[in-house]
C-alpha cells in the first residue's frame, strides 16, 4: 500500500467532511457531558484547515500534517485544538521530507501522534477520552491488522466509552453522571480513522 501526499490530503478532506456531516451529533454528545461545542469547534477548525491546504501545494507529507496541526491549534477552542494539534504535529515529525509512506510508516507516525496526545492530556485507556478510540486502532495496525481492522477497533473503542465514568476532561467533573454517554472526542477520533480507511484503501497497489 502506497500512501502518498495526495492520499494524505484526501484523508484530511475526508475527515473534514465527516466532521461537517456529524457536527450536530458531536454537539449533542458533548452537550451531555461537556461544553457542547466539540462539533462546532472541530467543524470550524477543519473548515480552516481545508482553506489552508487548498491554498498550498506542499508535496511533503510532513508539511501537510504540520499545516493541519498549526491550523487546528489556532482555530479550535477548548481541549480539542491542542490535542488534535498535538496528534498531527507529532505525526508530521515522522513524515518530514517524505512524499510517500507505506502502511508501516503511517502506523509509526500515527503511533507517535497518539503518544503525544496521551502525554499532553495525561489520559490512559478507559479514561473516557479520544485515546479510547485511537489507541486500539494503533494496536490493531501494529499487530499486523489492516486499515479496516483499525477502523473497527476505533469503533469498538468509541462505543466502549458509553458505560465508563470519565476520569479526564470536563466530563470528569460529572462523576457517575458521565456514565451512559458516548465520549465526543472518541467519536471524532473514530471518524478520523474511518476517513483514513476510506482515503488510503483507494491507493492500494
N, C-alpha and C positions, 0 to 999 in steps of 0.2 A: 504494500500500500504506500503510495506517494502522497504526502500532504504538502502541497506547495503553497506559495503565498496567496494565490487566487483562492485556494480551498480555505485557507485561514480567513481571508476576507469574507468568503461565503459563510463560514461558521459564524462570524461576528454579525453579519447581516441577518442570518437565520435566528440568532439569539435575540437581536433587536426586534424581529418580527414576532417571536414567541412572547417576549415581554409585552409588546403592544397588544397582542391578542389576549393575553391573560392578565392584563393590568388590573381589571376590576376584581378578578379572583384574588390576586395578590393583596389588593387593598382590603378585601373582605377578611382574608386570613389574618392580616396584620392588625385590623381593627379589633379582632377578638383578643389578641394578646400583646399588642404593641401600640405604636403611634398611628397606625392606619395609613401610613404614607409610603410603604415599601413599593407598591406597584407604581404609584405616581412618580416617586423619585427615580426608580430604575428606568422607567419609560423616558423620563426627561434626559437621564444620563445616556441611554443608548441612542436616543434621537441625536444628541450632540455628538456622540461617537461616530454615527453614520455620516454626519455633516463633515466631520474632520477627515474621515477616511475617503470620502468622495472627492475631497479637495487635494488629496495627496496621491503619489504614485510610488510609494515605497515597495521595493522588491524584497526587502529584508523582513523576514517573519518577525524577528525580534523588534524591529522598529514599529511594525504594525501593532504588535501587542503592547508596546510601551505607549503608543498613542492612545490606545484604548484605556490603559491604566491611568494615565495622567488626566484624561478627559473625565473619567468616572470620579476620580478623586476631587476634581474641581467642580463638578456639576451635581453630584449626588450627595444629598444631605444624610444626616444620621450616621449609623454604623455601616450602612451598605456601601457607601462610597469608598471609605478607607479599606474595607475588607475585600470588595471586588477589585479595587485598585491594586491592592497588595497581590491578589491572585494573579492578575495579568502582568504586573510588574515582575514578579518572581518568575513567571513563565517566560517572559521576554529575555531574561538573562541567559537562559539556556538555548535560545534560538537566535541570538545576535549574530549577524553576518551570514545567516543561513537562508536559502531560498527554497529549501525542501527538507522535510523531516519524514523519517519512516515512523511506523506506529510506536516503536520503542522510544524514539527520540521525543515524540509528542507525549508519550506516557511519562517520561522523565521530566519534561517541562511541567506537565500537569501536577506531578507529584511535588515538585519544588513549589509550585504555586499554592497548593493545598497546605503544605508545611508552613508557608509564610502566613496563610490565613490562621492556622492553628496558633502560631506564635503570637500574632498580633491580637487575636481575640481570646487567647488562652482557653480555647474550647477543646473539649475532649469528646469522643463518641458518647452518645446518649445524653448530651447536654441540651438537646433540642435546638440545634443550630444548623447552618448550612453544611457544617462538617459531616453531619449525619447522612447527607446525600453525596458529598464529594469524596469522602474517604473510601466508602465501599466501591465507588467507581474506579478509583486509583488501584485499590486492592484487586479488583477484577482484572484490570489490564495487566498489572504486574504478575498476576497468576497465569498469564497467557490467554486471557479472555479477549473477546472481540469488542468492537465499539458497541455492538448490540448488547453484549453482556454488561458493559459498563453502564449503558443507559438503564438497563433493567435493575442493576444493583443500586443505581441512584434513585430509581423509582421506589424500590422497596425501602431504601433508607429514608426517603421522604415520607412515605406512608407510615413508617415505624415511629415517626416523631409524634404522631397523634396521641398515643397513650402516655407519653413521657411528661414528667414535670420539668419545666425549664430551669436550668441551672446557670444560664448565662443570658446577658442582654436584658432588655426591658421586660421581656416575658417572665424573667425570674422573679420580678417583684410581685407577681401574682401568686407565686407558690402553687398550691394544689389547684387553683383555679385555671392554671395553664394546661392542665390535663384535658384531653379531649379535643384539642385543636391542632391541626397540622401546621408545622412551622413555615412561615412565609419565605424565610431565607433558604431553607431546604428545598422549597418548591421552586424558587427561581434557579437554584443550583441544578435541580433536575432538568429544568428547561435548557440550561446551558449544555448539559451532556446530551440531551435529545437533539439539540441543534448541531452538535459536533458529529453525532452519528449520521444525521441527515446530510451534512455537508461533505464529510470525509468518505463516506461509503460510495459516493458518486465518483471518487477518484481512485478506486481500486484498479490496480494494474496486475 
